[in-house]
Amino acid sequence: MAEQIEVDNKKSKVLTWTEKYRPKTLDDIAHQDEVVTMLKGALQGKDLPHLLFYGPPGTGKTSTALAFCRQLFPRNIFQDRVLDLNASDERGISVVRQKIQSFSKTSLSTNCKEDVLKLKIIILDEVDAMTREAQAAMRRVIEDFSKTTRFILICNYVSRLIPPVVSRCAKFRFKSLPSEVQVQRLRTICDAEETPMSNDELMQVMEYAEGDLRRAVCTLQSLAPILRSGDENARNCYLRGSSDSALISNLCKSVRVSNVPQIISLTKSITKSCTGVAFMRHCFQQMLQENIINDENIAVMGKLVATCEKRILDGCDLENNLLNFLLTLRETIQ
């Protein structure tokens, strides 16, 4: 049976797909049974400790925290009881003093039912981006306001947190989502958005996202206009990073024989129709498979791919970066 996703139609037109299809309840959270079981117990009145969610990106850490708070607090007091912050935006001690401490000091609202938990919750995302000084200040706030406030700390790398913060939380590691779970969620979104995609194409999107479901959903949304248009060349281009495998083969051959004019011509073709980042990865992988690059140069070229990718994502010229990648590759293998 196809999975059903509840969507608020009044707001759906202005939301990104990651927000539009974000899980609304704990029952919507996939493959994180341990933490969901604990949070459901808290909803039934059991003790709620400070929580630390960690694990790979796109596995549902923030969605789980928000879904829990939505079920815990009625809508009319949600803003008074929940503070959602991203620590990567404000990394220093000022965010602890000005926002976290101030929210912790506020008194609990009384316009709610008796059975509502008498606590406030602070969701602090990407807490591993905070400075050690800020983490130390936050540890003190956790101690001082534990009677009225609970913290849900979220990070990718728990090793970047100071031990006194970690020791005050119940830790839950979010596991990477299995391929079948990700494909099922992407298929549900495609059906809801009337965007035709085969399971093989969804697997390509998932592989490009490297297991990050949030990134996969963002990629799917960016592909949607092309997929609906029926343009097969553009469809293949954005899914594979090149218009067809022949273009990759021609480039590999041109690099191997040092045909600079052909490299320049093919680079211009790539920039007109393809995503440069995906193309570089695909091209590099094929050159490895064809043994064009020897073992000594793999690390050098891997670093070059990463450098060019960062420049492109930062807004630098796509054609110049792809040309730099291919010409440097040509010099390396000579």
ChimeraX attribute file (.defattr): number of C-alpha atoms within 10 A of each C-alpha:
attribute: neighborCount
match mode: 1-to-1
recipient: residues
	/A:1	3
	/A:2	9
	/A:3	11
	/A:4	12
	/A:5	15
	/A:6	11
	/A:7	15
	/A:8	10
	/A:9	9
	/A:10	7
	/A:11	9
	/A:12	13
	/A:13	10
	/A:14	10
	/A:15	11
	/A:16	13
	/A:17	19
	/A:18	15
	/A:19	15
	/A:20	19
	/A:21	19
	/A:22	21
	/A:23	20
	/A:24	20
	/A:25	16
	/A:26	23
	/A:27	14
	/A:28	17
	/A:29	19
	/A:30	17
	/A:31	16
	/A:32	19
	/A:33	14
	/A:34	11
	/A:35	20
	/A:36	19
	/A:37	12
	/A:38	13
	/A:39	20
	/A:40	16
	/A:41	13
	/A:42	16
	/A:43	17
	/A:44	11
	/A:45	11
	/A:46	11
	/A:47	10
	/A:48	16
	/A:49	16
	/A:50	20
	/A:51	20
	/A:52	24
	/A:53	24
	/A:54	23
	/A:55	18
	/A:56	17
	/A:57	20
	/A:58	21
	/A:59	24
	/A:60	25
	/A:61	27
	/A:62	22
	/A:63	19
	/A:64	25
	/A:65	25
	/A:66	21
	/A:67	18
	/A:68	20
	/A:69	23
	/A:70	16
	/A:71	15
	/A:72	18
	/A:73	22
	/A:74	14
	/A:75	11
	/A:76	10
	/A:77	14
	/A:78	16
	/A:79	12
	/A:80	16
	/A:81	24
	/A:82	21
	/A:83	17
	/A:84	16
	/A:85	18
	/A:86	15
	/A:87	23
	/A:88	15
	/A:89	12
	/A:90	16
	/A:91	20
	/A:92	18
	/A:93	17
	/A:94	13
	/A:95	19
	/A:96	22
	/A:97	15
	/A:98	10
	/A:99	12
	/A:100	21
	/A:101	19
	/A:102	11
	/A:103	19
	/A:104	23
	/A:105	13
	/A:106	12
	/A:107	12
	/A:108	16
	/A:109	12
	/A:110	9
	/A:111	8
	/A:112	14
	/A:113	9
	/A:114	8
	/A:115	8
	/A:116	12
	/A:117	17
	/A:118	15
	/A:119	18
	/A:120	26
	/A:121	21
	/A:122	21
	/A:123	24
	/A:124	22
	/A:125	22
	/A:126	20
	/A:127	27
	/A:128	23
	/A:129	21
	/A:130	22
	/A:131	18
	/A:132	16
	/A:133	13
	/A:134	20
	/A:135	23
	/A:136	18
	/A:137	18
	/A:138	21
	/A:139	19
	/A:140	14
	/A:141	19
	/A:142	20
	/A:143	12
	/A:144	14
	/A:145	14
	/A:146	15
	/A:147	11
	/A:148	16
	/A:149	23
	/A:150	21
	/A:151	24
	/A:152	22
	/A:153	27
	/A:154	24
	/A:155	24
	/A:156	20
	/A:157	16
	/A:158	18
	/A:159	11
	/A:160	15
	/A:161	18
	/A:162	16
	/A:163	13
	/A:164	12
	/A:165	19
	/A:166	18
	/A:167	12
	/A:168	16
	/A:169	18
	/A:170	14
	/A:171	17
	/A:172	16
	/A:173	18
	/A:174	21
	/A:175	16
	/A:176	18
	/A:177	19
	/A:178	11
	/A:179	13
	/A:180	10
	/A:181	13
	/A:182	23
	/A:183	21
	/A:184	15
	/A:185	18
	/A:186	22
	/A:187	20
	/A:188	17
	/A:189	21
	/A:190	19
	/A:191	14
	/A:192	13
	/A:193	12
	/A:194	12
	/A:195	18
	/A:196	13
	/A:197	16
	/A:198	10
	/A:199	12
	/A:200	10
	/A:201	16
	/A:202	20
	/A:203	18
	/A:204	15
	/A:205	25
	/A:206	22
	/A:207	13
	/A:208	18
	/A:209	17
	/A:210	13
	/A:211	20
	/A:212	19
	/A:213	25
	/A:214	19
	/A:215	18
	/A:216	25
	/A:217	25
	/A:218	15
	/A:219	18
	/A:220	22
	/A:221	19
	/A:222	13
	/A:223	17
	/A:224	17
	/A:225	13
	/A:226	17
	/A:227	20
	/A:228	13
	/A:229	11
	/A:230	11
	/A:231	11
	/A:232	11
	/A:233	14
	/A:234	20
	/A:235	23
	/A:236	18
	/A:237	19
	/A:238	22
	/A:239	22
	/A:240	21
	/A:241	25
	/A:242	27
	/A:243	22
	/A:244	13
	/A:245	15
	/A:246	10
	/A:247	16
	/A:248	22
	/A:249	14
	/A:250	14
	/A:251	21
	/A:252	22
	/A:253	16
	/A:254	19
	/A:255	23
	/A:256	17
	/A:257	12
	/A:258	17
	/A:259	14
	/A:260	15
	/A:261	10
	/A:262	15
	/A:263	22
	/A:264	18
	/A:265	12
	/A:266	17
	/A:267	21
	/A:268	16
	/A:269	15
	/A:270	21
	/A:271	17
	/A:272	10
	/A:273	16
	/A:274	21
	/A:275	18
	/A:276	24
	/A:277	20
	/A:278	17
	/A:279	22
	/A:280	21
	/A:281	18
	/A:282	17
	/A:283	20
	/A:284	22
	/A:285	13
	/A:286	17
	/A:287	20
	/A:288	14
	/A:289	10
	/A:290	10
	/A:291	10
	/A:292	16
	/A:293	21
	/A:294	12
	/A:295	10
	/A:296	8
	/A:297	13
	/A:298	14
	/A:299	11
	/A:300	12
	/A:301	17
	/A:302	12
	/A:303	12
	/A:304	17
	/A:305	21
	/A:306	14
	/A:307	13
	/A:308	22
	/A:309	21
	/A:310	13
	/A:311	15
	/A:312	18
	/A:313	12
	/A:314	9
	/A:315	8
	/A:316	13
	/A:317	12
	/A:318	21
	/A:319	18
	/A:320	15
	/A:321	20
	/A:322	25
	/A:323	19
	/A:324	14
	/A:325	19
	/A:326	24
	/A:327	17
	/A:328	14
	/A:329	23
	/A:330	20
	/A:331	11
	/A:332	14
	/A:333	14
	/A:334	10
